[in-house]
């Protein structure tokens, strides 16, 4: 099943993410996919609001991971843009955040294609397609299946 929505502004993208976050359960890994400037970090900001996080959310491009304490559960926001392989992520000690049997919270991961082998078989994919300067097509789907 895939849900598709159109956003015509950053505020709308944040609202979509906020509402989605309010329905999410822990543990969960969510891959944010799209080109630079497609809306991944904007989505992360709205998602954090939906989890009751009032801190400023920024892209962890240089730190690779930012952790936020939410009123529901923690949010771990990864940006794997600077990593080149799953092995590099494992060497950084990130594999525990992608183990659904141990994860206590939600993981949002930008540029997950750089560390594909790290993602659990069951995860959510949020894809962003830039239509024009303000418009984004957002598709939310589940990859894998529940036994």
NORQUIQUI-V427149 format. One record per residue. N is the residue number from 1. PSI is psi in degrees with one decimal (NA if undefined). OMEGA is omega in whole degrees, 0 to 359 (999 if undefined). Layout:
n:N psi:PSI omega:OMEGA
n:N psi:PSI omega:OMEGA
//
This chain:
n:1 psi:138.7 omega:179
n:2 psi:136.1 omega:176
n:3 psi:130.0 omega:178
n:4 psi:133.8 omega:177
n:5 psi:157.4 omega:177
n:6 psi:134.3 omega:176
n:7 psi:135.4 omega:179
n:8 psi:8.3 omega:179
n:9 psi:163.2 omega:176
n:10 psi:-38.7 omega:180
n:11 psi:-41.5 omega:179
n:12 psi:-41.5 omega:177
n:13 psi:-42.2 omega:179
n:14 psi:-39.2 omega:179
n:15 psi:-41.3 omega:177
n:16 psi:-47.0 omega:181
n:17 psi:-41.1 omega:181
n:18 psi:-46.4 omega:180
n:19 psi:-39.8 omega:179
n:20 psi:-44.2 omega:181
n:21 psi:-33.3 omega:181
n:22 psi:-18.6 omega:181
n:23 psi:-6.3 omega:187
n:24 psi:150.5 omega:176
n:25 psi:153.6 omega:178
n:26 psi:143.6 omega:0
n:27 psi:152.0 omega:179
n:28 psi:137.3 omega:174
n:29 psi:128.5 omega:182
n:30 psi:121.7 omega:177
n:31 psi:126.6 omega:177
n:32 psi:114.8 omega:186
n:33 psi:135.1 omega:177
n:34 psi:165.8 omega:181
n:35 psi:169.3 omega:173
n:36 psi:134.5 omega:178
n:37 psi:12.2 omega:183
n:38 psi:-18.7 omega:178
n:39 psi:10.5 omega:183
n:40 psi:-48.5 omega:182
n:41 psi:-34.5 omega:175
n:42 psi:-42.9 omega:176
n:43 psi:-44.9 omega:180
n:44 psi:-39.2 omega:179
n:45 psi:-46.6 omega:178
n:46 psi:-38.7 omega:179
n:47 psi:-45.0 omega:179
n:48 psi:-41.7 omega:178
n:49 psi:-39.6 omega:179
n:50 psi:-21.9 omega:177
n:51 psi:3.9 omega:180
n:52 psi:23.3 omega:180
n:53 psi:121.9 omega:182
n:54 psi:2.4 omega:177
n:55 psi:158.9 omega:174
n:56 psi:124.5 omega:180
n:57 psi:126.8 omega:179
n:58 psi:161.0 omega:178
n:59 psi:128.9 omega:180
n:60 psi:45.5 omega:184
n:61 psi:-41.2 omega:184
n:62 psi:-26.1 omega:179
n:63 psi:-13.4 omega:181
n:64 psi:-39.7 omega:180
n:65 psi:134.5 omega:171
n:66 psi:139.3 omega:179
n:67 psi:135.4 omega:180
n:68 psi:135.4 omega:177
n:69 psi:121.5 omega:179
n:70 psi:168.2 omega:179
n:71 psi:-23.3 omega:177
n:72 psi:-51.3 omega:180
n:73 psi:168.5 omega:183
n:74 psi:154.5 omega:175
n:75 psi:129.3 omega:177
n:76 psi:112.7 omega:184
n:77 psi:113.1 omega:181
n:78 psi:146.3 omega:169
n:79 psi:105.7 omega:185
n:80 psi:14.5 omega:183
n:81 psi:-39.5 omega:184
n:82 psi:-8.3 omega:179
n:83 psi:148.7 omega:184
n:84 psi:-5.4 omega:181
n:85 psi:163.8 omega:175
n:86 psi:-39.7 omega:181
n:87 psi:-38.6 omega:179
n:88 psi:-40.4 omega:178
n:89 psi:-39.9 omega:178
n:90 psi:-40.9 omega:177
n:91 psi:-25.8 omega:177
n:92 psi:-5.8 omega:179
n:93 psi:22.3 omega:185
n:94 psi:-11.3 omega:187
n:95 psi:-30.8 omega:181
n:96 psi:-27.4 omega:180
n:97 psi:-14.0 omega:183
n:98 psi:7.3 omega:178
n:99 psi:106.1 omega:185
n:100 psi:-18.1 omega:178
n:101 psi:-16.8 omega:182
n:102 psi:-21.0 omega:185
n:103 psi:130.8 omega:174
n:104 psi:83.7 omega:181
n:105 psi:-159.9 omega:181
n:106 psi:139.1 omega:176
n:107 psi:126.5 omega:168
n:108 psi:128.3 omega:182
n:109 psi:117.4 omega:174
n:110 psi:146.8 omega:180
n:111 psi:42.3 omega:180
n:112 psi:-24.3 omega:180
n:113 psi:-23.0 omega:178
n:114 psi:-18.0 omega:183
n:115 psi:39.7 omega:187
n:116 psi:-41.7 omega:182
n:117 psi:-12.4 omega:181
n:118 psi:-26.6 omega:184
n:119 psi:140.6 omega:177
n:120 psi:158.3 omega:180
n:121 psi:-36.4 omega:179
n:122 psi:112.7 omega:177
n:123 psi:165.5 omega:180
n:124 psi:142.4 omega:175
n:125 psi:124.7 omega:174
n:126 psi:114.5 omega:183
n:127 psi:138.3 omega:180
n:128 psi:129.1 omega:176
n:129 psi:121.4 omega:180
n:130 psi:115.9 omega:180
n:131 psi:-47.1 omega:175
n:132 psi:-167.6 omega:185
n:133 psi:-38.5 omega:184
n:134 psi:-20.9 omega:188
n:135 psi:134.2 omega:178
n:136 psi:138.5 omega:169
n:137 psi:125.2 omega:181
n:138 psi:126.2 omega:178
n:139 psi:129.9 omega:180
n:140 psi:124.7 omega:180
n:141 psi:164.1 omega:178
n:142 psi:131.3 omega:177
n:143 psi:135.4 omega:184
n:144 psi:-171.2 omega:181
n:145 psi:159.8 omega:181
n:146 psi:130.6 omega:179
n:147 psi:NA omega:999
//
